[in-house]
């Protein structure tokens, strides 16, 4: 248990950085340049390619982050 108390905060920091990056990079119709203000004005309602991968990665990372926070609360009592 002591190992988890030491390692979970670091895991949460890493997960939060990954989650922030995936959310910023998945702006609709923008691609990688969209996070920095670029992109075209076309509107798509389906996710394709890298945008779809980033969408699913952000969901998985958000779930992992929430679970790690919950576990940390339970074992830190």
Secondary structure by P-SEA (a helix, b strand, c coil): caaaaacaaaaaaaaaaaaaaaaaaaccccccccccccccccccccccaaaaaaaaaaaaaaaaaaaaaaaaaaaac
